Amino acid sequence: MPNEPPEKPKSGVRVLLDRETGDVSGARYRVAVFTPSAQHELTALISADGAVQFEGAPSNEPAGDRALEPALMDLVRSLTRTMAKGALSESPPVWPARINRWRDR
């Protein structure tokens, strides 16, 4: 049964990472960033050495609803790297199925 996305927060930012794939070669997560006024979606690719890349990352340039503030992108990178470090500390890696975090801005 699929998980329902969390409601948009009344304040701050909510970051949801849902695992699509994960094994010894790395993992792929669907990432959703919720703010009181917007929602952004991208994909995180994590390699076996812990490197994190993002696909579909909204531009940091003003572009209406597609814009993702640099501070929010930094938060997403930090949460993803921290999760990856924990997963890769196990052998074989243990990739969490879902991470849901809220941060005050």
C-alpha positions as protocol buffer text, in pm:
chain_id: "A"
residue {
  index: 1
  type: MET
  ca { x: 0 y: 0 z: 0 }
}
residue {
  index: 2
  type: PRO
  ca { x: 164 y: 330 z: -105 }
}
residue {
  index: 3
  type: ASN
  ca { x: 231 y: 594 z: 156 }
}
residue {
  index: 4
  type: GLU
  ca { x: 34 y: 915 z: 132 }
}
residue {
  index: 5
  type: PRO
  ca { x: 245 y: 1231 z: 107 }
}
residue {
  index: 6
  type: PRO
  ca { x: 246 y: 1448 z: 417 }
}
residue {
  index: 7
  type: GLU
  ca { x: 43 y: 1764 z: 427 }
}
residue {
  index: 8
  type: LYS
  ca { x: 215 y: 2090 z: 347 }
}
residue {
  index: 9
  type: PRO
  ca { x: 349 y: 2241 z: 667 }
}
residue {
  index: 10
  type: LYS
  ca { x: 193 y: 2556 z: 812 }
}
residue {
  index: 11
  type: SER
  ca { x: 547 y: 2683 z: 868 }
}
residue {
  index: 12
  type: GLY
  ca { x: 897 y: 2567 z: 789 }
}
residue {
  index: 13
  type: VAL
  ca { x: 979 y: 2298 z: 537 }
}
residue {
  index: 14
  type: ARG
  ca { x: 907 y: 1925 z: 515 }
}
residue {
  index: 15
  type: VAL
  ca { x: 1141 y: 1697 z: 318 }
}
residue {
  index: 16
  type: LEU
  ca { x: 1028 y: 1350 z: 219 }
}
residue {
  index: 17
  type: LEU
  ca { x: 1263 y: 1089 z: 69 }
}
residue {
  index: 18
  type: ASP
  ca { x: 1100 y: 772 z: -71 }
}
residue {
  index: 19
  type: ARG
  ca { x: 1332 y: 491 z: -183 }
}
residue {
  index: 20
  type: GLU
  ca { x: 1277 y: 371 z: -538 }
}
residue {
  index: 21
  type: THR
  ca { x: 1576 y: 135 z: -551 }
}
residue {
  index: 22
  type: GLY
  ca { x: 1865 y: 47 z: -324 }
}
residue {
  index: 23
  type: ASP
  ca { x: 2138 y: -217 z: -317 }
}
residue {
  index: 24
  type: VAL
  ca { x: 2517 y: -244 z: -279 }
}
residue {
  index: 25
  type: SER
  ca { x: 2571 y: -22 z: -585 }
}
residue {
  index: 26
  type: GLY
  ca { x: 2376 y: 271 z: -439 }
}
residue {
  index: 27
  type: ALA
  ca { x: 2021 y: 398 z: -418 }
}
residue {
  index: 28
  type: ARG
  ca { x: 1765 y: 615 z: -591 }
}
residue {
  index: 29
  type: TYR
  ca { x: 1518 y: 825 z: -391 }
}
residue {
  index: 30
  type: ARG
  ca { x: 1220 y: 1032 z: -496 }
}
residue {
  index: 31
  type: VAL
  ca { x: 1247 y: 1361 z: -304 }
}
residue {
  index: 32
  type: ALA
  ca { x: 958 y: 1597 z: -228 }
}
residue {
  index: 33
  type: VAL
  ca { x: 1009 y: 1935 z: -61 }
}
residue {
  index: 34
  type: PHE
  ca { x: 698 y: 2092 z: 90 }
}
residue {
  index: 35
  type: THR
  ca { x: 672 y: 2453 z: 204 }
}
residue {
  index: 36
  type: PRO
  ca { x: 353 y: 2635 z: 307 }
}
residue {
  index: 37
  type: SER
  ca { x: 322 y: 2779 z: -45 }
}
residue {
  index: 38
  type: ALA
  ca { x: 485 y: 2526 z: -280 }
}
residue {
  index: 39
  type: GLN
  ca { x: 593 y: 2169 z: -350 }
}
residue {
  index: 40
  type: HIS
  ca { x: 912 y: 2069 z: -535 }
}
residue {
  index: 41
  type: GLU
  ca { x: 1004 y: 1722 z: -661 }
}
residue {
  index: 42
  type: LEU
  ca { x: 1340 y: 1580 z: -765 }
}
residue {
  index: 43
  type: THR
  ca { x: 1537 y: 1256 z: -763 }
}
residue {
  index: 44
  type: ALA
  ca { x: 1843 y: 1179 z: -551 }
}
residue {
  index: 45
  type: LEU
  ca { x: 2099 y: 933 z: -687 }
}
residue {
  index: 46
  type: ILE
  ca { x: 2344 y: 798 z: -429 }
}
residue {
  index: 47
  type: SER
  ca { x: 2648 y: 600 z: -539 }
}
residue {
  index: 48
  type: ALA
  ca { x: 2821 y: 323 z: -344 }
}
residue {
  index: 49
  type: ASP
  ca { x: 3089 y: 572 z: -232 }
}
residue {
  index: 50
  type: GLY
  ca { x: 2826 y: 809 z: -87 }
}
residue {
  index: 51
  type: ALA
  ca { x: 2832 y: 1072 z: -362 }
}
residue {
  index: 52
  type: VAL
  ca { x: 2490 y: 1235 z: -408 }
}
residue {
  index: 53
  type: GLN
  ca { x: 2357 y: 1380 z: -732 }
}
residue {
  index: 54
  type: PHE
  ca { x: 2016 y: 1527 z: -803 }
}
residue {
  index: 55
  type: GLU
  ca { x: 1808 y: 1497 z: -1119 }
}
residue {
  index: 56
  type: GLY
  ca { x: 1527 y: 1734 z: -1197 }
}
residue {
  index: 57
  type: ALA
  ca { x: 1649 y: 1979 z: -936 }
}
residue {
  index: 58
  type: PRO
  ca { x: 1457 y: 2301 z: -981 }
}
residue {
  index: 59
  type: SER
  ca { x: 1665 y: 2597 z: -1082 }
}
residue {
  index: 60
  type: ASN
  ca { x: 1786 y: 2837 z: -816 }
}
residue {
  index: 61
  type: GLU
  ca { x: 1700 y: 3120 z: -1054 }
}
residue {
  index: 62
  type: PRO
  ca { x: 1364 y: 3293 z: -1010 }
}
residue {
  index: 63
  type: ALA
  ca { x: 1123 y: 3082 z: -1211 }
}
residue {
  index: 64
  type: GLY
  ca { x: 791 y: 3092 z: -1035 }
}
residue {
  index: 65
  type: ASP
  ca { x: 685 y: 2765 z: -878 }
}
residue {
  index: 66
  type: ARG
  ca { x: 990 y: 2578 z: -1012 }
}
residue {
  index: 67
  type: ALA
  ca { x: 1238 y: 2785 z: -809 }
}
residue {
  index: 68
  type: LEU
  ca { x: 1390 y: 2616 z: -504 }
}
residue {
  index: 69
  type: GLU
  ca { x: 1573 y: 2846 z: -269 }
}
residue {
  index: 70
  type: PRO
  ca { x: 1944 y: 2767 z: -229 }
}
residue {
  index: 71
  type: ALA
  ca { x: 1895 y: 2722 z: 147 }
}
residue {
  index: 72
  type: LEU
  ca { x: 1629 y: 2457 z: 82 }
}
residue {
  index: 73
  type: MET
  ca { x: 1851 y: 2274 z: -167 }
}
residue {
  index: 74
  type: ASP
  ca { x: 2132 y: 2282 z: 92 }
}
residue {
  index: 75
  type: LEU
  ca { x: 1893 y: 2127 z: 346 }
}
residue {
  index: 76
  type: VAL
  ca { x: 1793 y: 1852 z: 101 }
}
residue {
  index: 77
  type: ARG
  ca { x: 2161 y: 1778 z: 25 }
}
residue {
  index: 78
  type: SER
  ca { x: 2247 y: 1763 z: 395 }
}
residue {
  index: 79
  type: LEU
  ca { x: 1957 y: 1531 z: 486 }
}
residue {
  index: 80
  type: THR
  ca { x: 2033 y: 1304 z: 190 }
}
residue {
  index: 81
  type: ARG
  ca { x: 2405 y: 1283 z: 268 }
}
residue {
  index: 82
  type: THR
  ca { x: 2338 y: 1210 z: 636 }
}
residue {
  index: 83
  type: MET
  ca { x: 2095 y: 933 z: 545 }
}
residue {
  index: 84
  type: ALA
  ca { x: 2342 y: 789 z: 291 }
}
residue {
  index: 85
  type: LYS
  ca { x: 2627 y: 791 z: 542 }
}
residue {
  index: 86
  type: GLY
  ca { x: 2416 y: 591 z: 786 }
}
residue {
  index: 87
  type: ALA
  ca { x: 2300 y: 345 z: 520 }
}
residue {
  index: 88
  type: LEU
  ca { x: 2652 y: 291 z: 391 }
}
residue {
  index: 89
  type: SER
  ca { x: 2791 y: 229 z: 740 }
}
residue {
  index: 90
  type: GLU
  ca { x: 2624 y: -114 z: 723 }
}
residue {
  index: 91
  type: SER
  ca { x: 2746 y: -401 z: 508 }
}
residue {
  index: 92
  type: PRO
  ca { x: 2549 y: -451 z: 291 }
}
residue {
  index: 93
  type: PRO
  ca { x: 2400 y: -100 z: 295 }
}
residue {
  index: 94
  type: VAL
  ca { x: 2063 y: -64 z: 466 }
}
residue {
  index: 95
  type: TRP
  ca { x: 1867 y: 197 z: 268 }
}
residue {
  index: 96
  type: PRO
  ca { x: 1567 y: 336 z: 461 }
}
residue {
  index: 97
  type: ALA
  ca { x: 1236 y: 300 z: 276 }
}
residue {
  index: 98
  type: ARG
  ca { x: 1120 y: 648 z: 376 }
}
residue {
  index: 99
  type: ILE
  ca { x: 1260 y: 952 z: 552 }
}
residue {
  index: 100
  type: ASN
  ca { x: 1024 y: 1234 z: 652 }
}
residue {
  index: 101
  type: ARG
  ca { x: 1176 y: 1543 z: 819 }
}
residue {
  index: 102
  type: TRP
  ca { x: 1041 y: 1883 z: 916 }
}
residue {
  index: 103
  type: ARG
  ca { x: 1262 y: 2184 z: 981 }
}
residue {
  index: 104
  type: ASP
  ca { x: 1171 y: 2532 z: 1099 }
}
residue {
  index: 105
  type: ARG
  ca { x: 1307 y: 2799 z: 868 }
}
